[in-house]
Amino acid sequence: MNAESKKIETVRRGSNKLSLWLFVYALCYAVFHITPPYLMWEVKNLLMVGDLFDILTPFVMAFLIFKIYRILRRHTENLSPSTRSIVIIILIFGGIAFVEGHGMHLSANAIARHLTEMKDTPAFALTYLFDETLGHILWDSGIVILSVGLIIIGFHVVPNKASRPKILRIAVASLFYGFTYFVNAVEGQTVIFMFPLAIVVPVGICWLARRRHIGLLRNPVLSFFLFNHLLASCLFLLWGIWHGGFPEFSKLGWV
C-alpha cells in the first residue's frame, strides 16, 4: 500500500470512528436524560433508582465528549494551535456548566420531594430555583457550549466519502439527539434560548460550509449537528402550534 492509499484508509477509519462515537454519544444523551424520571422506585428516604442512575450522567457524557475530541484531533487539517486552544477552553466551560447544572437539578429535585406540603414556603421556592430554573439553564447551556466546541473543530475534519452505513448512523444519532434536545428544553423550561439556537446552528453550519466549500454529508460532525438541530426546530414548531405555547410534559401528565 503506497502513502496515498494509507492516507485515504486512515481518513476512512477516522470518519467511521467519528460516526460511531457520535452515535454512542447521542444514544447515551437520550438514555441518561429521558430514562431517570421513569425509574421511580424508592431506595430510601425518597431517593429513587432514577437518582442513582442519573448520578452516572456527567461521568458518561464527559467521557464521550473527551473521546470524540481525541478522535477529532487526530483527523483534522489546517487546525491552528490558537483554534485548538479556543476549542479546549470552550469544551472546559461547557463541561463545567453541564456538570454544575446537572448537579443542581439532581440534588434540588430530590430534596423537593420532601417539600410537597410546603409549596408556599421560602424553602420550596429556593429549591425550585435551583431545580427548575438555574439548574436547567446551566445544564442546557453546557450542552450548547459543548456542541459549539465540537462544531468549530468539526469544520476542520478531513472529508471522506459519504458511505451508506455512516449516513445511517448519523441519521439515527440525529434522531436521538434532536428529540432529547427538544424534550430537555420543554421540560426544563429553556425553550426561550434552546429553540432559537436550534434554528441558528443549522443556518450557521450551512452558511459556513458553503463559504468553505465543505460537503456536509462527507463531514460526520457537521452533518450530525445540522440534522439534529433541524429535527429539534421542527419539534419545537409542532409542539408550539399544537399547544399554543410550550407547556412542560409533566404539567400535561406525560411524566
C-alpha positions as CSV (number, residue, x, y, z in Angstrom):
1,M,0.0,0.0,0.0
2,N,1.5,3.3,-1.1
3,A,1.5,6.6,1.0
4,E,-1.6,8.0,-0.7
5,S,-3.6,4.8,-0.2
6,K,-2.5,4.7,3.5
7,K,-3.7,8.3,3.9
8,I,-7.1,7.5,2.3
9,E,-7.5,4.5,4.6
10,T,-6.6,6.5,7.7
11,V,-9.2,9.1,6.8
12,R,-11.8,6.5,6.2
13,R,-11.2,4.8,9.5
14,G,-11.3,8.1,11.3
15,S,-14.6,9.0,9.7
16,N,-16.0,5.6,10.7
17,K,-14.9,6.1,14.3
18,L,-16.4,9.6,14.4
19,S,-19.8,8.5,13.1
20,L,-19.8,5.5,15.5
21,W,-18.9,7.6,18.6
22,L,-21.3,10.3,17.7
23,F,-24.0,7.6,17.6
24,V,-22.9,6.4,21.0
25,Y,-22.9,10.0,22.3
26,A,-26.4,10.7,21.0
27,L,-27.8,7.4,22.3
28,C,-26.3,8.0,25.8
29,Y,-27.6,11.6,25.7
30,A,-31.1,10.3,25.1
31,V,-30.9,7.4,27.6
32,F,-29.4,9.3,30.5
33,H,-31.7,12.3,30.1
34,I,-35.0,10.7,29.4
35,T,-34.9,7.5,31.5
36,P,-34.4,8.7,35.1
37,P,-37.9,10.2,35.5
38,Y,-39.4,6.8,34.8
39,L,-37.2,4.9,37.3
40,M,-39.4,6.0,40.3
41,W,-38.7,3.1,42.6
42,E,-37.7,4.3,46.1
43,V,-34.4,3.1,47.6
44,K,-34.6,5.0,50.9
45,N,-35.9,8.4,52.1
46,L,-37.5,9.2,48.7
47,L,-34.2,8.5,47.0
48,M,-35.2,6.9,43.7
49,V,-33.5,4.4,41.4
50,G,-33.6,7.2,38.8
51,D,-31.5,9.4,41.0
52,L,-28.8,6.8,41.4
53,F,-28.8,6.2,37.6
54,D,-28.7,9.9,36.9
55,I,-25.5,10.3,39.0
56,L,-23.7,8.5,36.2
57,T,-24.8,11.1,33.6
58,P,-22.0,13.6,33.9
59,F,-19.3,10.9,34.0
60,V,-20.6,9.2,30.9
61,M,-21.2,12.4,28.9
62,A,-17.8,13.9,29.9
63,F,-16.0,10.7,28.8
64,L,-17.8,10.7,25.4
65,I,-17.0,14.3,24.7
66,F,-13.4,13.7,25.6
67,K,-13.3,10.6,23.4
68,I,-14.8,12.4,20.4
69,Y,-12.4,15.3,20.9
70,R,-9.5,12.9,20.9
71,I,-10.6,11.4,17.6
72,L,-11.2,14.8,16.1
73,R,-7.7,15.9,17.0
74,R,-6.2,13.0,15.0
75,H,-8.4,13.6,11.9
76,T,-8.4,17.3,11.3
77,E,-6.4,19.5,9.0
78,N,-5.5,23.2,9.0
79,L,-6.3,23.4,12.7
80,S,-4.1,26.2,14.2
81,P,-2.9,26.0,17.8
82,S,-4.9,29.1,18.6
83,T,-8.1,27.4,17.3
84,R,-7.3,24.3,19.2
85,S,-6.8,26.3,22.4
86,I,-10.1,28.1,21.9
87,V,-11.9,24.8,21.4
88,I,-10.4,23.4,24.6
89,I,-11.5,26.4,26.6
90,I,-15.0,26.2,25.1
91,L,-15.2,22.5,26.0
92,I,-14.0,23.1,29.5
93,F,-16.5,25.8,30.1
94,G,-19.3,23.8,28.6
95,G,-18.4,20.8,30.7
96,I,-18.4,22.9,33.9
97,A,-21.8,24.4,33.1
98,F,-23.2,21.0,32.2
99,V,-21.9,19.3,35.4
100,E,-22.9,22.3,37.6
101,G,-26.4,22.5,36.2
102,H,-27.0,18.7,36.3
103,G,-25.8,18.6,39.9
104,M,-28.1,21.4,41.0
105,H,-31.0,19.8,39.3
106,L,-30.4,16.3,40.7
107,S,-29.9,17.3,44.3
108,A,-32.6,20.0,44.4
109,N,-35.1,17.7,42.7
110,A,-34.6,15.0,45.3
111,I,-34.9,17.5,48.1
112,A,-38.1,18.9,46.6
113,R,-39.9,15.5,47.1
114,H,-39.8,16.2,50.9
115,L,-41.3,19.7,50.5
116,T,-44.5,18.8,48.6
117,E,-46.6,20.1,51.6
118,M,-44.5,23.3,51.8
119,K,-45.1,24.9,48.4
120,D,-45.8,28.3,49.8
121,T,-42.6,28.5,51.8
122,P,-39.2,30.1,51.0
123,A,-37.5,26.7,51.3
124,F,-39.6,25.3,48.5
125,A,-39.1,28.5,46.4
126,L,-35.3,28.2,46.8
127,T,-35.3,24.5,45.9
128,Y,-37.4,25.2,42.8
129,L,-35.0,28.0,41.8
130,F,-32.0,25.6,41.8
131,D,-34.0,22.6,40.4
132,E,-36.2,24.0,37.6
133,T,-34.6,27.4,36.8
134,L,-30.9,27.8,37.4
135,G,-30.1,24.1,37.2
136,H,-31.7,23.7,33.8
137,I,-30.3,26.9,32.4
138,L,-26.8,25.8,33.2
139,W,-27.4,22.2,32.2
140,D,-28.8,23.0,28.8
141,S,-26.3,25.9,28.3
142,G,-23.5,23.4,28.9
143,I,-24.8,21.1,26.2
144,V,-25.0,24.0,23.8
145,I,-21.4,25.2,24.6
146,L,-20.1,21.7,24.2
147,S,-21.8,21.5,20.8
148,V,-20.2,24.8,19.7
149,G,-16.8,23.5,20.6
150,L,-17.3,20.3,18.6
151,I,-18.7,22.2,15.6
152,I,-15.7,24.6,15.5
153,I,-13.3,21.7,15.3
154,G,-15.7,19.8,13.0
155,F,-15.1,22.4,10.3
156,H,-11.5,21.1,10.1
157,V,-12.3,17.4,9.8
158,V,-10.7,15.7,6.8
159,P,-13.5,15.0,4.4
160,N,-14.3,11.4,3.4
161,K,-16.7,9.6,1.1
162,A,-20.2,9.5,2.5
163,S,-21.0,5.8,2.7
164,R,-24.4,4.4,3.5
165,P,-23.5,2.9,6.9
166,K,-22.1,6.3,8.1
167,I,-25.1,8.2,6.8
168,L,-27.4,5.8,8.6
169,R,-25.5,6.1,11.9
170,I,-25.6,9.9,11.7
171,A,-29.3,9.9,10.8
172,V,-30.3,7.7,13.7
173,A,-27.9,9.6,16.1
174,S,-29.6,12.8,15.0
175,L,-33.0,11.4,15.8
176,F,-31.8,10.5,19.3
177,Y,-30.1,13.8,20.0
178,G,-32.6,16.1,18.3
179,F,-35.6,14.5,20.2
180,T,-33.8,14.7,23.5
181,Y,-32.7,18.3,22.9
182,F,-36.3,19.2,22.4
183,V,-37.6,17.2,25.4
184,N,-35.0,18.7,27.7
185,A,-35.8,22.2,26.6
186,V,-39.6,21.9,27.0
187,E,-39.4,20.1,30.4
188,G,-36.6,22.3,31.6
189,Q,-38.3,25.5,30.6
190,T,-35.3,26.6,28.5
191,V,-37.2,26.9,25.2
192,I,-36.6,30.6,25.2
193,F,-33.0,30.1,24.1
194,M,-32.9,26.5,23.0
195,F,-35.5,27.0,20.2
196,P,-33.7,30.0,18.6
197,L,-30.4,28.1,18.8
198,A,-32.0,25.1,17.1
199,I,-32.5,27.4,14.2
200,V,-29.3,29.5,14.3
201,V,-27.0,26.4,14.4
202,P,-28.2,24.8,11.1
203,V,-28.2,28.2,9.4
204,G,-24.7,28.9,10.6
205,I,-23.4,25.5,9.6
206,C,-24.9,25.7,6.1
207,W,-23.6,29.2,5.6
208,L,-20.0,28.5,6.7
209,A,-20.0,25.2,4.9
210,R,-21.0,26.9,1.7
211,R,-18.3,29.6,2.1
212,R,-15.7,27.0,2.7
213,H,-17.0,24.6,0.1
214,I,-17.4,21.8,2.6
215,G,-19.6,18.8,1.6
216,L,-21.8,18.3,4.7
217,L,-22.5,14.6,4.1
218,R,-18.8,14.0,3.9
219,N,-18.3,15.5,7.4
220,P,-20.0,13.4,10.1
221,V,-19.7,16.1,12.8
222,L,-21.3,18.9,10.8
223,S,-24.0,16.7,9.4
224,F,-24.8,15.3,12.9
225,F,-25.4,18.8,14.4
226,L,-27.1,20.1,11.3
227,F,-29.7,17.3,11.2
228,N,-30.4,17.0,14.9
229,H,-30.9,20.8,15.3
230,L,-33.2,20.8,12.3
231,L,-35.2,18.0,13.9
232,A,-35.4,19.9,17.2
233,S,-36.6,23.0,15.3
234,C,-39.4,21.1,13.7
235,L,-40.5,19.5,17.0
236,F,-40.5,22.9,18.7
237,L,-42.6,24.3,16.0
238,L,-45.1,21.5,16.0
239,W,-45.3,21.5,19.8
240,G,-45.8,25.3,19.9
241,I,-48.6,25.2,17.3
242,W,-50.3,22.1,18.9
243,H,-50.5,23.6,22.4
244,G,-50.4,27.3,21.6
245,G,-47.2,27.5,23.7
246,F,-44.6,25.2,25.3
247,P,-46.2,23.5,28.3
248,E,-44.0,21.0,30.2
249,F,-44.7,17.3,29.7
250,S,-45.1,16.9,33.4
251,K,-47.8,19.6,33.5
252,L,-49.7,17.6,30.9
253,G,-49.3,14.4,32.9
254,W,-47.0,12.8,30.5
255,V,-44.2,12.4,33.0
